[in-house]
Amino acid sequence: MSDTERLALAEEILGSLQHPESLPPPAAHRVELDRRWAAYQANPGIALTKEQFRAQVTALRK
């Protein structure tokens, strides 16, 4: 199988999962979450307030 065919097959298999939400998150996601949490714990001031977050989202939508 070519890489393109293998990717299409993988997408078909993933699309057929009955309960994908019950699967654990990919390891790369866990690593990134752990990295971000450690950065926050080292410097809580990097976190956005709810208002700052909403303002950034609003600005991105324009």
Phi and psi restraints in degrees (range 20) as a CNS / XPLOR table:
assign (resid 1 and name C) (resid 2 and name N)
       (resid 2 and name CA) (resid 2 and name C) 1.0 -77.7 20.0 2
assign (resid 2 and name N) (resid 2 and name CA)
       (resid 2 and name C) (resid 3 and name N) 1.0 165.9 20.0 2
assign (resid 2 and name C) (resid 3 and name N)
       (resid 3 and name CA) (resid 3 and name C) 1.0 -60.3 20.0 2
assign (resid 3 and name N) (resid 3 and name CA)
       (resid 3 and name C) (resid 4 and name N) 1.0 -39.4 20.0 2
assign (resid 3 and name C) (resid 4 and name N)
       (resid 4 and name CA) (resid 4 and name C) 1.0 -63.3 20.0 2
assign (resid 4 and name N) (resid 4 and name CA)
       (resid 4 and name C) (resid 5 and name N) 1.0 -42.6 20.0 2
assign (resid 4 and name C) (resid 5 and name N)
       (resid 5 and name CA) (resid 5 and name C) 1.0 -66.8 20.0 2
assign (resid 5 and name N) (resid 5 and name CA)
       (resid 5 and name C) (resid 6 and name N) 1.0 -39.7 20.0 2
assign (resid 5 and name C) (resid 6 and name N)
       (resid 6 and name CA) (resid 6 and name C) 1.0 -65.0 20.0 2
assign (resid 6 and name N) (resid 6 and name CA)
       (resid 6 and name C) (resid 7 and name N) 1.0 -39.8 20.0 2
assign (resid 6 and name C) (resid 7 and name N)
       (resid 7 and name CA) (resid 7 and name C) 1.0 -64.5 20.0 2
assign (resid 7 and name N) (resid 7 and name CA)
       (resid 7 and name C) (resid 8 and name N) 1.0 -42.8 20.0 2
assign (resid 7 and name C) (resid 8 and name N)
       (resid 8 and name CA) (resid 8 and name C) 1.0 -61.3 20.0 2
assign (resid 8 and name N) (resid 8 and name CA)
       (resid 8 and name C) (resid 9 and name N) 1.0 -41.4 20.0 2
assign (resid 8 and name C) (resid 9 and name N)
       (resid 9 and name CA) (resid 9 and name C) 1.0 -64.2 20.0 2
assign (resid 9 and name N) (resid 9 and name CA)
       (resid 9 and name C) (resid 10 and name N) 1.0 -44.5 20.0 2
assign (resid 9 and name C) (resid 10 and name N)
       (resid 10 and name CA) (resid 10 and name C) 1.0 -61.3 20.0 2
assign (resid 10 and name N) (resid 10 and name CA)
       (resid 10 and name C) (resid 11 and name N) 1.0 -41.8 20.0 2
assign (resid 10 and name C) (resid 11 and name N)
       (resid 11 and name CA) (resid 11 and name C) 1.0 -64.6 20.0 2
assign (resid 11 and name N) (resid 11 and name CA)
       (resid 11 and name C) (resid 12 and name N) 1.0 -37.3 20.0 2
assign (resid 11 and name C) (resid 12 and name N)
       (resid 12 and name CA) (resid 12 and name C) 1.0 -65.6 20.0 2
assign (resid 12 and name N) (resid 12 and name CA)
       (resid 12 and name C) (resid 13 and name N) 1.0 -42.7 20.0 2
assign (resid 12 and name C) (resid 13 and name N)
       (resid 13 and name CA) (resid 13 and name C) 1.0 -64.2 20.0 2
assign (resid 13 and name N) (resid 13 and name CA)
       (resid 13 and name C) (resid 14 and name N) 1.0 -47.7 20.0 2
assign (resid 13 and name C) (resid 14 and name N)
       (resid 14 and name CA) (resid 14 and name C) 1.0 -62.1 20.0 2
assign (resid 14 and name N) (resid 14 and name CA)
       (resid 14 and name C) (resid 15 and name N) 1.0 -37.7 20.0 2
assign (resid 14 and name C) (resid 15 and name N)
       (resid 15 and name CA) (resid 15 and name C) 1.0 -67.5 20.0 2
assign (resid 15 and name N) (resid 15 and name CA)
       (resid 15 and name C) (resid 16 and name N) 1.0 -20.0 20.0 2
assign (resid 15 and name C) (resid 16 and name N)
       (resid 16 and name CA) (resid 16 and name C) 1.0 -92.7 20.0 2
assign (resid 16 and name N) (resid 16 and name CA)
       (resid 16 and name C) (resid 17 and name N) 1.0 -0.7 20.0 2
assign (resid 16 and name C) (resid 17 and name N)
       (resid 17 and name CA) (resid 17 and name C) 1.0 -63.0 20.0 2
assign (resid 17 and name N) (resid 17 and name CA)
       (resid 17 and name C) (resid 18 and name N) 1.0 136.7 20.0 2
assign (resid 17 and name C) (resid 18 and name N)
       (resid 18 and name CA) (resid 18 and name C) 1.0 -74.0 20.0 2
assign (resid 18 and name N) (resid 18 and name CA)
       (resid 18 and name C) (resid 19 and name N) 1.0 -40.4 20.0 2
assign (resid 18 and name C) (resid 19 and name N)
       (resid 19 and name CA) (resid 19 and name C) 1.0 -138.3 20.0 2
assign (resid 19 and name N) (resid 19 and name CA)
       (resid 19 and name C) (resid 20 and name N) 1.0 70.0 20.0 2
assign (resid 19 and name C) (resid 20 and name N)
       (resid 20 and name CA) (resid 20 and name C) 1.0 -62.4 20.0 2
assign (resid 20 and name N) (resid 20 and name CA)
       (resid 20 and name C) (resid 21 and name N) 1.0 -25.6 20.0 2
assign (resid 20 and name C) (resid 21 and name N)
       (resid 21 and name CA) (resid 21 and name C) 1.0 -67.3 20.0 2
assign (resid 21 and name N) (resid 21 and name CA)
       (resid 21 and name C) (resid 22 and name N) 1.0 -17.9 20.0 2
assign (resid 21 and name C) (resid 22 and name N)
       (resid 22 and name CA) (resid 22 and name C) 1.0 -84.7 20.0 2
assign (resid 22 and name N) (resid 22 and name CA)
       (resid 22 and name C) (resid 23 and name N) 1.0 -7.4 20.0 2
assign (resid 22 and name C) (resid 23 and name N)
       (resid 23 and name CA) (resid 23 and name C) 1.0 -79.2 20.0 2
assign (resid 23 and name N) (resid 23 and name CA)
       (resid 23 and name C) (resid 24 and name N) 1.0 149.8 20.0 2
assign (resid 23 and name C) (resid 24 and name N)
       (resid 24 and name CA) (resid 24 and name C) 1.0 -68.6 20.0 2
assign (resid 24 and name N) (resid 24 and name CA)
       (resid 24 and name C) (resid 25 and name N) 1.0 154.3 20.0 2
assign (resid 24 and name C) (resid 25 and name N)
       (resid 25 and name CA) (resid 25 and name C) 1.0 -66.0 20.0 2
assign (resid 25 and name N) (resid 25 and name CA)
       (resid 25 and name C) (resid 26 and name N) 1.0 153.7 20.0 2
assign (resid 25 and name C) (resid 26 and name N)
       (resid 26 and name CA) (resid 26 and name C) 1.0 -59.2 20.0 2
assign (resid 26 and name N) (resid 26 and name CA)
       (resid 26 and name C) (resid 27 and name N) 1.0 149.7 20.0 2
assign (resid 26 and name C) (resid 27 and name N)
       (resid 27 and name CA) (resid 27 and name C) 1.0 -56.8 20.0 2
assign (resid 27 and name N) (resid 27 and name CA)
       (resid 27 and name C) (resid 28 and name N) 1.0 -38.1 20.0 2
assign (resid 27 and name C) (resid 28 and name N)
       (resid 28 and name CA) (resid 28 and name C) 1.0 -62.7 20.0 2
assign (resid 28 and name N) (resid 28 and name CA)
       (resid 28 and name C) (resid 29 and name N) 1.0 -34.6 20.0 2
assign (resid 28 and name C) (resid 29 and name N)
       (resid 29 and name CA) (resid 29 and name C) 1.0 -67.3 20.0 2
assign (resid 29 and name N) (resid 29 and name CA)
       (resid 29 and name C) (resid 30 and name N) 1.0 -42.9 20.0 2
assign (resid 29 and name C) (resid 30 and name N)
       (resid 30 and name CA) (resid 30 and name C) 1.0 -62.3 20.0 2
assign (resid 30 and name N) (resid 30 and name CA)
       (resid 30 and name C) (resid 31 and name N) 1.0 -42.8 20.0 2
assign (resid 30 and name C) (resid 31 and name N)
       (resid 31 and name CA) (resid 31 and name C) 1.0 -60.9 20.0 2
assign (resid 31 and name N) (resid 31 and name CA)
       (resid 31 and name C) (resid 32 and name N) 1.0 -44.8 20.0 2
assign (resid 31 and name C) (resid 32 and name N)
       (resid 32 and name CA) (resid 32 and name C) 1.0 -65.4 20.0 2
assign (resid 32 and name N) (resid 32 and name CA)
       (resid 32 and name C) (resid 33 and name N) 1.0 -42.5 20.0 2
assign (resid 32 and name C) (resid 33 and name N)
       (resid 33 and name CA) (resid 33 and name C) 1.0 -61.1 20.0 2
assign (resid 33 and name N) (resid 33 and name CA)
       (resid 33 and name C) (resid 34 and name N) 1.0 -42.8 20.0 2
assign (resid 33 and name C) (resid 34 and name N)
       (resid 34 and name CA) (resid 34 and name C) 1.0 -63.6 20.0 2
assign (resid 34 and name N) (resid 34 and name CA)
       (resid 34 and name C) (resid 35 and name N) 1.0 -39.6 20.0 2
assign (resid 34 and name C) (resid 35 and name N)
       (resid 35 and name CA) (resid 35 and name C) 1.0 -63.6 20.0 2
assign (resid 35 and name N) (resid 35 and name CA)
       (resid 35 and name C) (resid 36 and name N) 1.0 -45.6 20.0 2
assign (resid 35 and name C) (resid 36 and name N)
       (resid 36 and name CA) (resid 36 and name C) 1.0 -66.5 20.0 2
assign (resid 36 and name N) (resid 36 and name CA)
       (resid 36 and name C) (resid 37 and name N) 1.0 -38.6 20.0 2
assign (resid 36 and name C) (resid 37 and name N)
       (resid 37 and name CA) (resid 37 and name C) 1.0 -64.9 20.0 2
assign (resid 37 and name N) (resid 37 and name CA)
       (resid 37 and name C) (resid 38 and name N) 1.0 -41.9 20.0 2
assign (resid 37 and name C) (resid 38 and name N)
       (resid 38 and name CA) (resid 38 and name C) 1.0 -63.7 20.0 2
assign (resid 38 and name N) (resid 38 and name CA)
       (resid 38 and name C) (resid 39 and name N) 1.0 -40.2 20.0 2
assign (resid 38 and name C) (resid 39 and name N)
       (resid 39 and name CA) (resid 39 and name C) 1.0 -63.7 20.0 2
assign (resid 39 and name N) (resid 39 and name CA)
       (resid 39 and name C) (resid 40 and name N) 1.0 -41.8 20.0 2
assign (resid 39 and name C) (resid 40 and name N)
       (resid 40 and name CA) (resid 40 and name C) 1.0 -64.2 20.0 2
assign (resid 40 and name N) (resid 40 and name CA)
       (resid 40 and name C) (resid 41 and name N) 1.0 -45.0 20.0 2
assign (resid 40 and name C) (resid 41 and name N)
       (resid 41 and name CA) (resid 41 and name C) 1.0 -63.0 20.0 2
assign (resid 41 and name N) (resid 41 and name CA)
       (resid 41 and name C) (resid 42 and name N) 1.0 -34.9 20.0 2
assign (resid 41 and name C) (resid 42 and name N)
       (resid 42 and name CA) (resid 42 and name C) 1.0 -72.4 20.0 2
assign (resid 42 and name N) (resid 42 and name CA)
       (resid 42 and name C) (resid 43 and name N) 1.0 -28.3 20.0 2
assign (resid 42 and name C) (resid 43 and name N)
       (resid 43 and name CA) (resid 43 and name C) 1.0 -151.5 20.0 2
assign (resid 43 and name N) (resid 43 and name CA)
       (resid 43 and name C) (resid 44 and name N) 1.0 81.7 20.0 2
assign (resid 43 and name C) (resid 44 and name N)
       (resid 44 and name CA) (resid 44 and name C) 1.0 -58.4 20.0 2
assign (resid 44 and name N) (resid 44 and name CA)
       (resid 44 and name C) (resid 45 and name N) 1.0 -19.7 20.0 2
assign (resid 44 and name C) (resid 45 and name N)
       (resid 45 and name CA) (resid 45 and name C) 1.0 -66.8 20.0 2
assign (resid 45 and name N) (resid 45 and name CA)
       (resid 45 and name C) (resid 46 and name N) 1.0 -11.4 20.0 2
assign (resid 45 and name C) (resid 46 and name N)
       (resid 46 and name CA) (resid 46 and name C) 1.0 -77.5 20.0 2
assign (resid 46 and name N) (resid 46 and name CA)
       (resid 46 and name C) (resid 47 and name N) 1.0 -13.8 20.0 2
assign (resid 46 and name C) (resid 47 and name N)
       (resid 47 and name CA) (resid 47 and name C) 1.0 -72.9 20.0 2
assign (resid 47 and name N) (resid 47 and name CA)
       (resid 47 and name C) (resid 48 and name N) 1.0 145.0 20.0 2
assign (resid 47 and name C) (resid 48 and name N)
       (resid 48 and name CA) (resid 48 and name C) 1.0 -88.3 20.0 2
assign (resid 48 and name N) (resid 48 and name CA)
       (resid 48 and name C) (resid 49 and name N) 1.0 148.1 20.0 2
assign (resid 48 and name C) (resid 49 and name N)
       (resid 49 and name CA) (resid 49 and name C) 1.0 -74.5 20.0 2
assign (resid 49 and name N) (resid 49 and name CA)
       (resid 49 and name C) (resid 50 and name N) 1.0 167.1 20.0 2
assign (resid 49 and name C) (resid 50 and name N)
       (resid 50 and name CA) (resid 50 and name C) 1.0 -58.9 20.0 2
assign (resid 50 and name N) (resid 50 and name CA)
       (resid 50 and name C) (resid 51 and name N) 1.0 -39.7 20.0 2
assign (resid 50 and name C) (resid 51 and name N)
       (resid 51 and name CA) (resid 51 and name C) 1.0 -66.3 20.0 2
assign (resid 51 and name N) (resid 51 and name CA)
       (resid 51 and name C) (resid 52 and name N) 1.0 -42.6 20.0 2
assign (resid 51 and name C) (resid 52 and name N)
       (resid 52 and name CA) (resid 52 and name C) 1.0 -62.6 20.0 2
assign (resid 52 and name N) (resid 52 and name CA)
       (resid 52 and name C) (resid 53 and name N) 1.0 -43.4 20.0 2
assign (resid 52 and name C) (resid 53 and name N)
       (resid 53 and name CA) (resid 53 and name C) 1.0 -60.2 20.0 2
assign (resid 53 and name N) (resid 53 and name CA)
       (resid 53 and name C) (resid 54 and name N) 1.0 -49.0 20.0 2
assign (resid 53 and name C) (resid 54 and name N)
       (resid 54 and name CA) (resid 54 and name C) 1.0 -61.7 20.0 2
assign (resid 54 and name N) (resid 54 and name CA)
       (resid 54 and name C) (resid 55 and name N) 1.0 -38.8 20.0 2
assign (resid 54 and name C) (resid 55 and name N)
       (resid 55 and name CA) (resid 55 and name C) 1.0 -63.8 20.0 2
assign (resid 55 and name N) (resid 55 and name CA)
       (resid 55 and name C) (resid 56 and name N) 1.0 -40.0 20.0 2
assign (resid 55 and name C) (resid 56 and name N)
       (resid 56 and name CA) (resid 56 and name C) 1.0 -67.7 20.0 2
assign (resid 56 and name N) (resid 56 and name CA)
       (resid 56 and name C) (resid 57 and name N) 1.0 -41.1 20.0 2
assign (resid 56 and name C) (resid 57 and name N)
       (resid 57 and name CA) (resid 57 and name C) 1.0 -63.3 20.0 2
assign (resid 57 and name N) (resid 57 and name CA)
       (resid 57 and name C) (resid 58 and name N) 1.0 -44.5 20.0 2
assign (resid 57 and name C) (resid 58 and name N)
       (resid 58 and name CA) (resid 58 and name C) 1.0 -60.1 20.0 2
assign (resid 58 and name N) (resid 58 and name CA)
       (resid 58 and name C) (resid 59 and name N) 1.0 -43.7 20.0 2
assign (resid 58 and name C) (resid 59 and name N)
       (resid 59 and name CA) (resid 59 and name C) 1.0 -63.8 20.0 2
assign (resid 59 and name N) (resid 59 and name CA)
       (resid 59 and name C) (resid 60 and name N) 1.0 -36.2 20.0 2
assign (resid 59 and name C) (resid 60 and name N)
       (resid 60 and name CA) (resid 60 and name C) 1.0 -70.3 20.0 2
assign (resid 60 and name N) (resid 60 and name CA)
       (resid 60 and name C) (resid 61 and name N) 1.0 -27.9 20.0 2
assign (resid 60 and name C) (resid 61 and name N)
       (resid 61 and name CA) (resid 61 and name C) 1.0 -75.5 20.0 2
assign (resid 61 and name N) (resid 61 and name CA)
       (resid 61 and name C) (resid 62 and name N) 1.0 -16.5 20.0 2
